Amino acid sequence: MKGKLVEESNEDKRTEKYLEQLYKTYDSSVVTLDKNILYISSGALGISITFLKDFIDFNNIKCLWVLATSWLLLTTTILLSLIMHKLSIKLINHLIVYSYQLTDGEDKKAKKMRANAERLNSFAIWTLISGIILLVLFVLINLYK
């Protein structure tokens, strides 16, 4: 009987270590995703301004609305990234403050904050993808006219 308890205890420790590693990997992935969204959207915005300045004849610009929409989407992505960062800070602070009071898992406010962060993150990815697609479309239209 004692041997079985030791085995279960070792298994529990391995499971706990595995879960701890998964949480670290998850946290790292979230941070990397947030940074990449911000870097890519900022870079695309900067490159598009340089491209417009150096390669496009201002007198013959076609489909300027495509570029304007792309810039709006990329700027929205940057703003969403900042909002997501602030929301994440609030969520972590909330969980720290209330962690000692929680007995049966995450509270409703934390669940709502997490769901909002996930929605914002998904929306930011879509605005980034849409902005880049429109930017590429604008470049193709104006380079090969």
C-alpha positions in Angstrom: 0.0 0.0 0.0 2.8 2.4 0.9 4.5 1.8 -2.5 1.3 2.7 -4.3 1.0 6.0 -2.4 4.6 6.9 -3.3 3.9 6.1 -7.0 0.8 8.3 -7.0 2.8 11.1 -5.2 5.5 10.9 -7.8 3.0 10.9 -10.6 1.3 13.9 -9.1 4.6 15.7 -9.0 5.3 14.9 -12.6 1.9 16.1 -13.7 2.4 19.3 -11.7 5.8 19.9 -13.3 4.3 19.2 -16.7 1.4 21.6 -16.2 3.9 24.2 -14.9 5.9 23.8 -18.0 2.8 24.1 -20.2 1.8 27.4 -18.4 5.3 28.8 -19.0 5.1 27.8 -22.7 1.6 29.3 -22.9 2.8 32.6 -21.3 5.8 32.8 -23.6 3.6 32.1 -26.7 1.1 34.9 -25.7 3.9 37.4 -25.1 5.5 36.5 -28.4 2.2 36.7 -30.3 1.5 40.1 -28.8 4.9 41.4 -29.7 4.7 40.0 -33.2 1.4 41.6 -33.8 2.7 45.0 -32.7 6.0 44.7 -34.6 4.5 43.5 -37.9 1.7 46.1 -37.9 4.2 48.9 -37.0 6.7 47.7 -39.6 4.1 47.3 -42.3 2.9 50.9 -41.6 6.4 52.2 -41.7 7.4 50.3 -44.9 4.2 51.5 -46.6 5.0 55.1 -45.9 8.5 54.6 -47.2 7.2 52.8 -50.3 4.7 55.5 -51.0 7.4 58.2 -50.7 10.1 56.5 -52.7 8.4 54.4 -55.3 5.0 55.8 -56.2 4.3 58.9 -58.4 1.9 61.0 -56.4 0.3 62.3 -59.6 -0.7 58.8 -60.7 -1.8 57.1 -57.5 -4.6 54.6 -58.1 -7.0 53.2 -55.5 -5.9 55.5 -52.7 -8.8 54.3 -50.6 -7.1 50.9 -50.5 -4.0 52.4 -48.9 -6.1 54.5 -46.5 -8.1 51.5 -45.4 -4.9 49.5 -45.0 -3.4 52.3 -42.8 -6.6 52.4 -40.8 -6.5 48.7 -40.2 -2.8 48.6 -39.3 -3.3 51.6 -36.9 -6.3 49.8 -35.4 -4.1 46.7 -34.9 -1.5 48.8 -33.0 -4.1 50.4 -30.8 -5.7 47.0 -30.1 -2.3 45.6 -29.2 -1.9 48.4 -26.6 -5.4 47.9 -25.2 -4.7 44.1 -25.0 -1.6 44.8 -23.0 -3.4 47.0 -20.6 -6.2 44.5 -20.2 -3.7 41.7 -19.5 -2.1 43.9 -16.8 -5.5 44.5 -15.2 -6.4 40.7 -15.4 -3.1 39.7 -13.8 -3.6 42.3 -11.1 -7.1 41.2 -10.5 -6.0 37.5 -10.2 -3.2 38.5 -7.8 -5.5 40.5 -5.5 -8.2 37.9 -5.4 -6.1 34.7 -5.6 -6.3 34.2 -1.9 -10.0 34.5 -1.8 -10.8 32.1 -4.6 -11.6 28.5 -3.6 -13.3 27.0 -6.7 -11.2 28.4 -9.6 -11.4 31.6 -11.5 -14.1 34.2 -10.7 -16.6 35.6 -13.1 -14.8 38.9 -13.6 -11.6 37.2 -14.5 -13.4 34.9 -16.9 -15.0 37.9 -18.6 -11.7 39.8 -18.7 -10.0 36.8 -20.2 -12.7 36.4 -22.8 -12.5 40.0 -23.8 -8.7 39.7 -24.2 -9.1 36.7 -26.4 -11.7 38.5 -28.6 -9.4 41.6 -28.9 -6.5 39.4 -29.8 -8.5 37.6 -32.5 -9.7 40.9 -33.9 -6.2 42.3 -33.9 -5.0 39.3 -35.9 -7.8 39.9 -38.4 -7.1 43.6 -38.7 -3.4 42.9 -39.2 -4.0 40.3 -41.9 -6.6 42.5 -43.7 -4.3 45.6 -43.5 -1.4 43.7 -45.0 -3.6 42.2 -47.8 -4.9 45.7 -48.7 -1.4 47.1 -48.6 -0.1 44.4 -50.9 -3.0 45.0 -53.2 -2.3 48.7 -53.3 1.4 48.1 -54.1 0.5 45.7 -56.9 -2.0 48.1 -58.4 0.4 51.0 -58.4 3.6 49.2 -59.4 2.1 47.4 -62.3 -0.2 49.9 -63.9 
